[in-house]
């Protein structure tokens, strides 16, 4: 089933669990890692936010004290420079994490020439190493050519009471015809190729068991 989202959207998601044990009770836990899925799509600005409460009680209805928190995200692009910012949480409550890590996906862009977190350079990590589970404990970024996505890993925890900014220097414009021209953009062609590949693999598996 296709899922549609407006260009410029920043969608907060749960990161992939590293084990089956982590899947148990995830819906009731406030995540310590946020995955921010960002759909550039040629748009020079975008935003999103996440609202969180304890996920169990109805204490969020109590306006006399902090029982929920909102965190805002936004990006802007000027020339080939993309600025991505995450705000401090609007408040804290008993079960809200004091620190967080982040995984930020920028979909529909060419590779980055440099990435800085609060002015500090983040090193590049080859994607073929990451898909084999060789990720570490330091911050880094990579590029997934199959999805035209820059992926930034903030593995060193940041206080949820602290805002931060990421500056990405892009190799080429976000409005390059190969990215946004319909129906011949790289994004569309890759999506159709991936769909065809999945269909062929499915048919191959079905026929191999006949």
PyMOL CGO cylinders between C-alpha atoms (Angstrom):
from pymol import cmd
from pymol.cgo import CYLINDER

trace = [
    CYLINDER, 0.00, 0.00, 0.00, 1.53, 3.37, -0.99, 0.3, 1, 1, 1, 1, 1, 1,
    CYLINDER, 1.53, 3.37, -0.99, 2.10, 5.99, 1.69, 0.3, 1, 1, 1, 1, 1, 1,
    CYLINDER, 2.10, 5.99, 1.69, 2.00, 9.63, 0.64, 0.3, 1, 1, 1, 1, 1, 1,
    CYLINDER, 2.00, 9.63, 0.64, 3.60, 12.61, 2.39, 0.3, 1, 1, 1, 1, 1, 1,
    CYLINDER, 3.60, 12.61, 2.39, 4.00, 16.24, 1.44, 0.3, 1, 1, 1, 1, 1, 1,
    CYLINDER, 4.00, 16.24, 1.44, 7.44, 17.41, 0.30, 0.3, 1, 1, 1, 1, 1, 1,
    CYLINDER, 7.44, 17.41, 0.30, 9.18, 19.28, 3.08, 0.3, 1, 1, 1, 1, 1, 1,
    CYLINDER, 9.18, 19.28, 3.08, 7.72, 16.97, 5.73, 0.3, 1, 1, 1, 1, 1, 1,
    CYLINDER, 7.72, 16.97, 5.73, 9.91, 15.83, 8.61, 0.3, 1, 1, 1, 1, 1, 1,
    CYLINDER, 9.91, 15.83, 8.61, 8.34, 12.66, 10.00, 0.3, 1, 1, 1, 1, 1, 1,
    CYLINDER, 8.34, 12.66, 10.00, 9.46, 11.36, 13.42, 0.3, 1, 1, 1, 1, 1, 1,
    CYLINDER, 9.46, 11.36, 13.42, 9.64, 7.57, 13.58, 0.3, 1, 1, 1, 1, 1, 1,
    CYLINDER, 9.64, 7.57, 13.58, 10.96, 4.84, 15.85, 0.3, 1, 1, 1, 1, 1, 1,
    CYLINDER, 10.96, 4.84, 15.85, 14.40, 3.58, 14.88, 0.3, 1, 1, 1, 1, 1, 1,
    CYLINDER, 14.40, 3.58, 14.88, 14.82, -0.05, 13.87, 0.3, 1, 1, 1, 1, 1, 1,
    CYLINDER, 14.82, -0.05, 13.87, 15.18, -2.30, 16.95, 0.3, 1, 1, 1, 1, 1, 1,
    CYLINDER, 15.18, -2.30, 16.95, 18.52, -4.09, 17.25, 0.3, 1, 1, 1, 1, 1, 1,
    CYLINDER, 18.52, -4.09, 17.25, 16.94, -7.22, 18.74, 0.3, 1, 1, 1, 1, 1, 1,
    CYLINDER, 16.94, -7.22, 18.74, 13.54, -8.88, 19.09, 0.3, 1, 1, 1, 1, 1, 1,
    CYLINDER, 13.54, -8.88, 19.09, 13.62, -8.08, 22.80, 0.3, 1, 1, 1, 1, 1, 1,
    CYLINDER, 13.62, -8.08, 22.80, 13.59, -4.36, 22.01, 0.3, 1, 1, 1, 1, 1, 1,
    CYLINDER, 13.59, -4.36, 22.01, 10.29, -4.78, 20.12, 0.3, 1, 1, 1, 1, 1, 1,
    CYLINDER, 10.29, -4.78, 20.12, 8.37, -5.75, 23.26, 0.3, 1, 1, 1, 1, 1, 1,
    CYLINDER, 8.37, -5.75, 23.26, 6.44, -2.81, 24.72, 0.3, 1, 1, 1, 1, 1, 1,
    CYLINDER, 6.44, -2.81, 24.72, 7.90, -0.25, 22.30, 0.3, 1, 1, 1, 1, 1, 1,
    CYLINDER, 7.90, -0.25, 22.30, 4.57, 1.53, 21.84, 0.3, 1, 1, 1, 1, 1, 1,
    CYLINDER, 4.57, 1.53, 21.84, 4.44, 2.41, 25.55, 0.3, 1, 1, 1, 1, 1, 1,
    CYLINDER, 4.44, 2.41, 25.55, 8.05, 3.57, 25.87, 0.3, 1, 1, 1, 1, 1, 1,
    CYLINDER, 8.05, 3.57, 25.87, 9.31, 7.02, 25.01, 0.3, 1, 1, 1, 1, 1, 1,
    CYLINDER, 9.31, 7.02, 25.01, 12.13, 6.44, 22.51, 0.3, 1, 1, 1, 1, 1, 1,
    CYLINDER, 12.13, 6.44, 22.51, 15.69, 7.37, 23.41, 0.3, 1, 1, 1, 1, 1, 1,
    CYLINDER, 15.69, 7.37, 23.41, 16.53, 7.42, 19.69, 0.3, 1, 1, 1, 1, 1, 1,
    CYLINDER, 16.53, 7.42, 19.69, 14.44, 9.36, 17.16, 0.3, 1, 1, 1, 1, 1, 1,
    CYLINDER, 14.44, 9.36, 17.16, 14.49, 8.66, 13.43, 0.3, 1, 1, 1, 1, 1, 1,
    CYLINDER, 14.49, 8.66, 13.43, 13.65, 11.84, 11.51, 0.3, 1, 1, 1, 1, 1, 1,
    CYLINDER, 13.65, 11.84, 11.51, 12.59, 10.97, 7.96, 0.3, 1, 1, 1, 1, 1, 1,
    CYLINDER, 12.59, 10.97, 7.96, 12.87, 14.12, 5.85, 0.3, 1, 1, 1, 1, 1, 1,
    CYLINDER, 12.87, 14.12, 5.85, 11.32, 14.39, 2.38, 0.3, 1, 1, 1, 1, 1, 1,
    CYLINDER, 11.32, 14.39, 2.38, 13.22, 17.12, 0.54, 0.3, 1, 1, 1, 1, 1, 1,
    CYLINDER, 13.22, 17.12, 0.54, 11.61, 16.72, -2.90, 0.3, 1, 1, 1, 1, 1, 1,
    CYLINDER, 11.61, 16.72, -2.90, 13.06, 19.99, -4.19, 0.3, 1, 1, 1, 1, 1, 1,
    CYLINDER, 13.06, 19.99, -4.19, 11.53, 22.05, -1.34, 0.3, 1, 1, 1, 1, 1, 1,
    CYLINDER, 11.53, 22.05, -1.34, 13.83, 24.70, 0.15, 0.3, 1, 1, 1, 1, 1, 1,
    CYLINDER, 13.83, 24.70, 0.15, 12.22, 24.47, 3.58, 0.3, 1, 1, 1, 1, 1, 1,
    CYLINDER, 12.22, 24.47, 3.58, 10.36, 21.98, 5.71, 0.3, 1, 1, 1, 1, 1, 1,
    CYLINDER, 10.36, 21.98, 5.71, 9.29, 21.24, 9.26, 0.3, 1, 1, 1, 1, 1, 1,
    CYLINDER, 9.29, 21.24, 9.26, 7.74, 18.76, 11.65, 0.3, 1, 1, 1, 1, 1, 1,
    CYLINDER, 7.74, 18.76, 11.65, 7.29, 18.07, 15.34, 0.3, 1, 1, 1, 1, 1, 1,
    CYLINDER, 7.29, 18.07, 15.34, 6.68, 15.26, 17.79, 0.3, 1, 1, 1, 1, 1, 1,
    CYLINDER, 6.68, 15.26, 17.79, 4.30, 15.34, 20.77, 0.3, 1, 1, 1, 1, 1, 1,
    CYLINDER, 4.30, 15.34, 20.77, 5.06, 12.91, 23.59, 0.3, 1, 1, 1, 1, 1, 1,
    CYLINDER, 5.06, 12.91, 23.59, 3.51, 11.93, 26.91, 0.3, 1, 1, 1, 1, 1, 1,
    CYLINDER, 3.51, 11.93, 26.91, 4.04, 8.89, 29.14, 0.3, 1, 1, 1, 1, 1, 1,
    CYLINDER, 4.04, 8.89, 29.14, 1.96, 6.71, 26.79, 0.3, 1, 1, 1, 1, 1, 1,
    CYLINDER, 1.96, 6.71, 26.79, 0.18, 4.92, 29.62, 0.3, 1, 1, 1, 1, 1, 1,
    CYLINDER, 0.18, 4.92, 29.62, -1.79, 7.24, 31.89, 0.3, 1, 1, 1, 1, 1, 1,
    CYLINDER, -1.79, 7.24, 31.89, -4.15, 10.17, 31.29, 0.3, 1, 1, 1, 1, 1, 1,
    CYLINDER, -4.15, 10.17, 31.29, -1.90, 12.58, 33.18, 0.3, 1, 1, 1, 1, 1, 1,
    CYLINDER, -1.90, 12.58, 33.18, -1.50, 14.61, 29.98, 0.3, 1, 1, 1, 1, 1, 1,
    CYLINDER, -1.50, 14.61, 29.98, -4.92, 16.07, 30.84, 0.3, 1, 1, 1, 1, 1, 1,
    CYLINDER, -4.92, 16.07, 30.84, -3.50, 17.66, 33.99, 0.3, 1, 1, 1, 1, 1, 1,
    CYLINDER, -3.50, 17.66, 33.99, -2.60, 21.24, 33.05, 0.3, 1, 1, 1, 1, 1, 1,
    CYLINDER, -2.60, 21.24, 33.05, -1.20, 22.10, 36.49, 0.3, 1, 1, 1, 1, 1, 1,
    CYLINDER, -1.20, 22.10, 36.49, 2.18, 20.47, 35.79, 0.3, 1, 1, 1, 1, 1, 1,
    CYLINDER, 2.18, 20.47, 35.79, 4.34, 19.27, 32.91, 0.3, 1, 1, 1, 1, 1, 1,
    CYLINDER, 4.34, 19.27, 32.91, 3.04, 15.92, 31.67, 0.3, 1, 1, 1, 1, 1, 1,
    CYLINDER, 3.04, 15.92, 31.67, 3.91, 16.14, 27.97, 0.3, 1, 1, 1, 1, 1, 1,
    CYLINDER, 3.91, 16.14, 27.97, 6.59, 17.58, 25.69, 0.3, 1, 1, 1, 1, 1, 1,
    CYLINDER, 6.59, 17.58, 25.69, 6.83, 18.86, 22.11, 0.3, 1, 1, 1, 1, 1, 1,
    CYLINDER, 6.83, 18.86, 22.11, 10.02, 18.92, 20.04, 0.3, 1, 1, 1, 1, 1, 1,
    CYLINDER, 10.02, 18.92, 20.04, 10.20, 20.81, 16.74, 0.3, 1, 1, 1, 1, 1, 1,
    CYLINDER, 10.20, 20.81, 16.74, 12.33, 20.12, 13.65, 0.3, 1, 1, 1, 1, 1, 1,
    CYLINDER, 12.33, 20.12, 13.65, 12.94, 22.24, 10.58, 0.3, 1, 1, 1, 1, 1, 1,
    CYLINDER, 12.94, 22.24, 10.58, 15.30, 22.66, 7.66, 0.3, 1, 1, 1, 1, 1, 1,
    CYLINDER, 15.30, 22.66, 7.66, 16.10, 25.37, 5.13, 0.3, 1, 1, 1, 1, 1, 1,
    CYLINDER, 16.10, 25.37, 5.13, 18.20, 25.26, 1.98, 0.3, 1, 1, 1, 1, 1, 1,
    CYLINDER, 18.20, 25.26, 1.98, 20.14, 28.21, 0.56, 0.3, 1, 1, 1, 1, 1, 1,
    CYLINDER, 20.14, 28.21, 0.56, 22.25, 27.57, -2.55, 0.3, 1, 1, 1, 1, 1, 1,
    CYLINDER, 22.25, 27.57, -2.55, 23.69, 24.12, -1.80, 0.3, 1, 1, 1, 1, 1, 1,
    CYLINDER, 23.69, 24.12, -1.80, 23.74, 24.50, 2.00, 0.3, 1, 1, 1, 1, 1, 1,
    CYLINDER, 23.74, 24.50, 2.00, 21.09, 22.70, 4.03, 0.3, 1, 1, 1, 1, 1, 1,
    CYLINDER, 21.09, 22.70, 4.03, 20.56, 23.76, 7.65, 0.3, 1, 1, 1, 1, 1, 1,
    CYLINDER, 20.56, 23.76, 7.65, 18.72, 21.23, 9.84, 0.3, 1, 1, 1, 1, 1, 1,
    CYLINDER, 18.72, 21.23, 9.84, 17.71, 22.13, 13.39, 0.3, 1, 1, 1, 1, 1, 1,
    CYLINDER, 17.71, 22.13, 13.39, 16.14, 20.32, 16.33, 0.3, 1, 1, 1, 1, 1, 1,
    CYLINDER, 16.14, 20.32, 16.33, 14.65, 22.37, 19.17, 0.3, 1, 1, 1, 1, 1, 1,
    CYLINDER, 14.65, 22.37, 19.17, 14.90, 21.72, 22.87, 0.3, 1, 1, 1, 1, 1, 1,
    CYLINDER, 14.90, 21.72, 22.87, 11.90, 19.86, 24.29, 0.3, 1, 1, 1, 1, 1, 1,
    CYLINDER, 11.90, 19.86, 24.29, 9.17, 22.22, 25.47, 0.3, 1, 1, 1, 1, 1, 1,
    CYLINDER, 9.17, 22.22, 25.47, 9.19, 20.64, 28.95, 0.3, 1, 1, 1, 1, 1, 1,
    CYLINDER, 9.19, 20.64, 28.95, 10.23, 17.56, 30.92, 0.3, 1, 1, 1, 1, 1, 1,
    CYLINDER, 10.23, 17.56, 30.92, 8.21, 15.03, 32.88, 0.3, 1, 1, 1, 1, 1, 1,
    CYLINDER, 8.21, 15.03, 32.88, 9.11, 12.01, 34.99, 0.3, 1, 1, 1, 1, 1, 1,
    CYLINDER, 9.11, 12.01, 34.99, 9.54, 9.42, 32.21, 0.3, 1, 1, 1, 1, 1, 1,
    CYLINDER, 9.54, 9.42, 32.21, 10.88, 11.74, 29.49, 0.3, 1, 1, 1, 1, 1, 1,
    CYLINDER, 10.88, 11.74, 29.49, 14.51, 10.98, 28.52, 0.3, 1, 1, 1, 1, 1, 1,
    CYLINDER, 14.51, 10.98, 28.52, 17.11, 13.53, 29.59, 0.3, 1, 1, 1, 1, 1, 1,
    CYLINDER, 17.11, 13.53, 29.59, 19.27, 12.72, 26.56, 0.3, 1, 1, 1, 1, 1, 1,
    CYLINDER, 19.27, 12.72, 26.56, 18.67, 11.36, 23.08, 0.3, 1, 1, 1, 1, 1, 1,
    CYLINDER, 18.67, 11.36, 23.08, 20.41, 10.05, 20.00, 0.3, 1, 1, 1, 1, 1, 1,
    CYLINDER, 20.41, 10.05, 20.00, 19.15, 10.70, 16.46, 0.3, 1, 1, 1, 1, 1, 1,
    CYLINDER, 19.15, 10.70, 16.46, 19.10, 9.16, 13.00, 0.3, 1, 1, 1, 1, 1, 1,
    CYLINDER, 19.10, 9.16, 13.00, 18.26, 11.74, 10.34, 0.3, 1, 1, 1, 1, 1, 1,
    CYLINDER, 18.26, 11.74, 10.34, 17.36, 10.71, 6.77, 0.3, 1, 1, 1, 1, 1, 1,
    CYLINDER, 17.36, 10.71, 6.77, 17.39, 13.37, 4.05, 0.3, 1, 1, 1, 1, 1, 1,
    CYLINDER, 17.39, 13.37, 4.05, 15.56, 11.80, 1.10, 0.3, 1, 1, 1, 1, 1, 1,
    CYLINDER, 15.56, 11.80, 1.10, 15.89, 13.02, -2.49, 0.3, 1, 1, 1, 1, 1, 1,
    CYLINDER, 15.89, 13.02, -2.49, 19.31, 14.71, -2.49, 0.3, 1, 1, 1, 1, 1, 1,
    CYLINDER, 19.31, 14.71, -2.49, 22.73, 14.13, -4.00, 0.3, 1, 1, 1, 1, 1, 1,
    CYLINDER, 22.73, 14.13, -4.00, 25.65, 13.26, -1.67, 0.3, 1, 1, 1, 1, 1, 1,
    CYLINDER, 25.65, 13.26, -1.67, 27.09, 15.72, 0.86, 0.3, 1, 1, 1, 1, 1, 1,
    CYLINDER, 27.09, 15.72, 0.86, 30.59, 17.15, 0.66, 0.3, 1, 1, 1, 1, 1, 1,
    CYLINDER, 30.59, 17.15, 0.66, 30.62, 17.91, 4.40, 0.3, 1, 1, 1, 1, 1, 1,
    CYLINDER, 30.62, 17.91, 4.40, 28.39, 17.64, 7.48, 0.3, 1, 1, 1, 1, 1, 1,
    CYLINDER, 28.39, 17.64, 7.48, 28.81, 19.67, 10.68, 0.3, 1, 1, 1, 1, 1, 1,
    CYLINDER, 28.81, 19.67, 10.68, 27.03, 19.26, 14.02, 0.3, 1, 1, 1, 1, 1, 1,
    CYLINDER, 27.03, 19.26, 14.02, 27.08, 22.54, 15.97, 0.3, 1, 1, 1, 1, 1, 1,
    CYLINDER, 27.08, 22.54, 15.97, 30.12, 23.54, 13.92, 0.3, 1, 1, 1, 1, 1, 1,
    CYLINDER, 30.12, 23.54, 13.92, 32.03, 20.26, 14.45, 0.3, 1, 1, 1, 1, 1, 1,
    CYLINDER, 32.03, 20.26, 14.45, 32.75, 18.08, 11.41, 0.3, 1, 1, 1, 1, 1, 1,
    CYLINDER, 32.75, 18.08, 11.41, 31.06, 14.67, 11.28, 0.3, 1, 1, 1, 1, 1, 1,
    CYLINDER, 31.06, 14.67, 11.28, 33.08, 11.99, 9.42, 0.3, 1, 1, 1, 1, 1, 1,
    CYLINDER, 33.08, 11.99, 9.42, 31.78, 10.04, 6.44, 0.3, 1, 1, 1, 1, 1, 1,
    CYLINDER, 31.78, 10.04, 6.44, 31.14, 6.29, 6.85, 0.3, 1, 1, 1, 1, 1, 1,
    CYLINDER, 31.14, 6.29, 6.85, 30.95, 3.97, 3.80, 0.3, 1, 1, 1, 1, 1, 1,
    CYLINDER, 30.95, 3.97, 3.80, 27.40, 2.67, 3.39, 0.3, 1, 1, 1, 1, 1, 1,
    CYLINDER, 27.40, 2.67, 3.39, 28.54, -0.88, 2.55, 0.3, 1, 1, 1, 1, 1, 1,
    CYLINDER, 28.54, -0.88, 2.55, 30.13, -1.12, 6.02, 0.3, 1, 1, 1, 1, 1, 1,
    CYLINDER, 30.13, -1.12, 6.02, 27.00, 0.11, 7.80, 0.3, 1, 1, 1, 1, 1, 1,
    CYLINDER, 27.00, 0.11, 7.80, 24.67, -2.40, 6.15, 0.3, 1, 1, 1, 1, 1, 1,
    CYLINDER, 24.67, -2.40, 6.15, 26.83, -5.16, 7.59, 0.3, 1, 1, 1, 1, 1, 1,
    CYLINDER, 26.83, -5.16, 7.59, 26.30, -3.83, 11.10, 0.3, 1, 1, 1, 1, 1, 1,
    CYLINDER, 26.30, -3.83, 11.10, 29.67, -2.17, 11.51, 0.3, 1, 1, 1, 1, 1, 1,
    CYLINDER, 29.67, -2.17, 11.51, 28.30, 1.02, 13.02, 0.3, 1, 1, 1, 1, 1, 1,
    CYLINDER, 28.30, 1.02, 13.02, 30.10, 2.48, 16.00, 0.3, 1, 1, 1, 1, 1, 1,
    CYLINDER, 30.10, 2.48, 16.00, 29.52, 4.79, 18.92, 0.3, 1, 1, 1, 1, 1, 1,
    CYLINDER, 29.52, 4.79, 18.92, 30.69, 8.04, 17.34, 0.3, 1, 1, 1, 1, 1, 1,
    CYLINDER, 30.69, 8.04, 17.34, 28.72, 10.43, 15.15, 0.3, 1, 1, 1, 1, 1, 1,
    CYLINDER, 28.72, 10.43, 15.15, 28.88, 9.88, 11.41, 0.3, 1, 1, 1, 1, 1, 1,
    CYLINDER, 28.88, 9.88, 11.41, 27.04, 10.14, 8.12, 0.3, 1, 1, 1, 1, 1, 1,
    CYLINDER, 27.04, 10.14, 8.12, 26.68, 8.06, 4.99, 0.3, 1, 1, 1, 1, 1, 1,
    CYLINDER, 26.68, 8.06, 4.99, 24.90, 8.06, 1.62, 0.3, 1, 1, 1, 1, 1, 1,
    CYLINDER, 24.90, 8.06, 1.62, 22.41, 5.45, 0.41, 0.3, 1, 1, 1, 1, 1, 1,
    CYLINDER, 22.41, 5.45, 0.41, 22.51, 5.72, -3.37, 0.3, 1, 1, 1, 1, 1, 1,
    CYLINDER, 22.51, 5.72, -3.37, 19.58, 3.33, -3.82, 0.3, 1, 1, 1, 1, 1, 1,
    CYLINDER, 19.58, 3.33, -3.82, 17.31, 5.85, -2.06, 0.3, 1, 1, 1, 1, 1, 1,
    CYLINDER, 17.31, 5.85, -2.06, 19.20, 9.06, -2.85, 0.3, 1, 1, 1, 1, 1, 1,
    CYLINDER, 19.20, 9.06, -2.85, 19.43, 9.68, 0.89, 0.3, 1, 1, 1, 1, 1, 1,
    CYLINDER, 19.43, 9.68, 0.89, 21.97, 11.25, 3.21, 0.3, 1, 1, 1, 1, 1, 1,
    CYLINDER, 21.97, 11.25, 3.21, 21.77, 9.48, 6.58, 0.3, 1, 1, 1, 1, 1, 1,
    CYLINDER, 21.77, 9.48, 6.58, 23.21, 11.23, 9.63, 0.3, 1, 1, 1, 1, 1, 1,
    CYLINDER, 23.21, 11.23, 9.63, 23.85, 9.24, 12.81, 0.3, 1, 1, 1, 1, 1, 1,
    CYLINDER, 23.85, 9.24, 12.81, 24.01, 11.27, 16.03, 0.3, 1, 1, 1, 1, 1, 1,
    CYLINDER, 24.01, 11.27, 16.03, 25.13, 8.41, 18.28, 0.3, 1, 1, 1, 1, 1, 1,
    CYLINDER, 25.13, 8.41, 18.28, 26.55, 10.58, 21.04, 0.3, 1, 1, 1, 1, 1, 1,
    CYLINDER, 26.55, 10.58, 21.04, 23.65, 11.57, 23.27, 0.3, 1, 1, 1, 1, 1, 1,
    CYLINDER, 23.65, 11.57, 23.27, 22.43, 15.17, 23.26, 0.3, 1, 1, 1, 1, 1, 1,
    CYLINDER, 22.43, 15.17, 23.26, 20.44, 16.73, 26.10, 0.3, 1, 1, 1, 1, 1, 1,
    CYLINDER, 20.44, 16.73, 26.10, 16.74, 17.00, 25.29, 0.3, 1, 1, 1, 1, 1, 1,
    CYLINDER, 16.74, 17.00, 25.29, 16.87, 20.45, 26.91, 0.3, 1, 1, 1, 1, 1, 1,
    CYLINDER, 16.87, 20.45, 26.91, 19.40, 21.56, 24.30, 0.3, 1, 1, 1, 1, 1, 1,
    CYLINDER, 19.40, 21.56, 24.30, 18.73, 22.55, 20.70, 0.3, 1, 1, 1, 1, 1, 1,
    CYLINDER, 18.73, 22.55, 20.70, 21.25, 21.71, 17.98, 0.3, 1, 1, 1, 1, 1, 1,
    CYLINDER, 21.25, 21.71, 17.98, 21.95, 22.44, 14.33, 0.3, 1, 1, 1, 1, 1, 1,
    CYLINDER, 21.95, 22.44, 14.33, 23.41, 20.41, 11.48, 0.3, 1, 1, 1, 1, 1, 1,
    CYLINDER, 23.41, 20.41, 11.48, 24.90, 22.06, 8.41, 0.3, 1, 1, 1, 1, 1, 1,
    CYLINDER, 24.90, 22.06, 8.41, 25.12, 19.95, 5.25, 0.3, 1, 1, 1, 1, 1, 1,
    CYLINDER, 25.12, 19.95, 5.25, 27.01, 21.09, 2.16, 0.3, 1, 1, 1, 1, 1, 1,
    CYLINDER, 27.01, 21.09, 2.16, 25.40, 19.35, -0.82, 0.3, 1, 1, 1, 1, 1, 1,
    CYLINDER, 25.40, 19.35, -0.82, 27.19, 18.24, -3.97, 0.3, 1, 1, 1, 1, 1, 1,
    CYLINDER, 27.19, 18.24, -3.97, 24.47, 19.72, -6.18, 0.3, 1, 1, 1, 1, 1, 1,
    CYLINDER, 24.47, 19.72, -6.18, 21.18, 21.60, -6.05, 0.3, 1, 1, 1, 1, 1, 1,
    CYLINDER, 21.18, 21.60, -6.05, 18.05, 20.03, -4.53, 0.3, 1, 1, 1, 1, 1, 1,
    CYLINDER, 18.05, 20.03, -4.53, 16.16, 21.26, -7.62, 0.3, 1, 1, 1, 1, 1, 1,
    CYLINDER, 16.16, 21.26, -7.62, 18.45, 19.50, -10.10, 0.3, 1, 1, 1, 1, 1, 1,
    CYLINDER, 18.45, 19.50, -10.10, 16.28, 18.09, -12.94, 0.3, 1, 1, 1, 1, 1, 1,
    CYLINDER, 16.28, 18.09, -12.94, 17.50, 14.56, -12.24, 0.3, 1, 1, 1, 1, 1, 1,
    CYLINDER, 17.50, 14.56, -12.24, 15.98, 14.83, -8.76, 0.3, 1, 1, 1, 1, 1, 1,
    CYLINDER, 15.98, 14.83, -8.76, 12.68, 16.59, -9.38, 0.3, 1, 1, 1, 1, 1, 1,
    CYLINDER, 12.68, 16.59, -9.38, 11.74, 16.32, -13.07, 0.3, 1, 1, 1, 1, 1, 1,
    CYLINDER, 11.74, 16.32, -13.07, 8.72, 14.04, -13.48, 0.3, 1, 1, 1, 1, 1, 1,
    CYLINDER, 8.72, 14.04, -13.48, 8.54, 11.28, -14.69, 0.3, 1, 1, 1, 1, 1, 1,
    CYLINDER, 8.54, 11.28, -14.69, 12.25, 10.88, -15.46, 0.3, 1, 1, 1, 1, 1, 1,
    CYLINDER, 12.25, 10.88, -15.46, 13.77, 11.86, -12.10, 0.3, 1, 1, 1, 1, 1, 1,
    CYLINDER, 13.77, 11.86, -12.10, 16.24, 9.52, -10.44, 0.3, 1, 1, 1, 1, 1, 1,
    CYLINDER, 16.24, 9.52, -10.44, 13.85, 9.21, -7.50, 0.3, 1, 1, 1, 1, 1, 1,
    CYLINDER, 13.85, 9.21, -7.50, 11.00, 7.95, -9.68, 0.3, 1, 1, 1, 1, 1, 1,
    CYLINDER, 11.00, 7.95, -9.68, 13.21, 5.67, -11.77, 0.3, 1, 1, 1, 1, 1, 1,
    CYLINDER, 13.21, 5.67, -11.77, 14.81, 4.12, -8.70, 0.3, 1, 1, 1, 1, 1, 1,
    CYLINDER, 14.81, 4.12, -8.70, 11.42, 3.57, -7.08, 0.3, 1, 1, 1, 1, 1, 1,
    CYLINDER, 11.42, 3.57, -7.08, 10.14, 1.79, -10.18, 0.3, 1, 1, 1, 1, 1, 1,
    CYLINDER, 10.14, 1.79, -10.18, 13.31, -0.32, -10.46, 0.3, 1, 1, 1, 1, 1, 1,
    CYLINDER, 13.31, -0.32, -10.46, 13.08, -1.32, -6.80, 0.3, 1, 1, 1, 1, 1, 1,
    CYLINDER, 13.08, -1.32, -6.80, 9.41, -2.23, -7.22, 0.3, 1, 1, 1, 1, 1, 1,
    CYLINDER, 9.41, -2.23, -7.22, 10.22, -4.34, -10.29, 0.3, 1, 1, 1, 1, 1, 1,
    CYLINDER, 10.22, -4.34, -10.29, 13.10, -6.03, -8.46, 0.3, 1, 1, 1, 1, 1, 1,
    CYLINDER, 13.10, -6.03, -8.46, 10.85, -6.91, -5.52, 0.3, 1, 1, 1, 1, 1, 1,
    CYLINDER, 10.85, -6.91, -5.52, 8.24, -8.34, -7.90, 0.3, 1, 1, 1, 1, 1, 1,
    CYLINDER, 8.24, -8.34, -7.90, 10.81, -10.47, -9.75, 0.3, 1, 1, 1, 1, 1, 1,
    CYLINDER, 10.81, -10.47, -9.75, 12.22, -11.79, -6.46, 0.3, 1, 1, 1, 1, 1, 1,
    CYLINDER, 12.22, -11.79, -6.46, 8.71, -12.64, -5.25, 0.3, 1, 1, 1, 1, 1, 1,
    CYLINDER, 8.71, -12.64, -5.25, 7.86, -14.49, -8.47, 0.3, 1, 1, 1, 1, 1, 1,
    CYLINDER, 7.86, -14.49, -8.47, 11.20, -16.30, -8.35, 0.3, 1, 1, 1, 1, 1, 1,
    CYLINDER, 11.20, -16.30, -8.35, 10.53, -17.50, -4.79, 0.3, 1, 1, 1, 1, 1, 1,
    CYLINDER, 10.53, -17.50, -4.79, 6.98, -18.60, -5.63, 0.3, 1, 1, 1, 1, 1, 1,
    CYLINDER, 6.98, -18.60, -5.63, 8.01, -20.48, -8.77, 0.3, 1, 1, 1, 1, 1, 1,
    CYLINDER, 8.01, -20.48, -8.77, 11.01, -22.13, -7.10, 0.3, 1, 1, 1, 1, 1, 1,
    CYLINDER, 11.01, -22.13, -7.10, 8.69, -23.93, -4.66, 0.3, 1, 1, 1, 1, 1, 1,
    CYLINDER, 8.69, -23.93, -4.66, 6.32, -25.28, -7.30, 0.3, 1, 1, 1, 1, 1, 1,
]
cmd.load_cgo(trace, "trace")
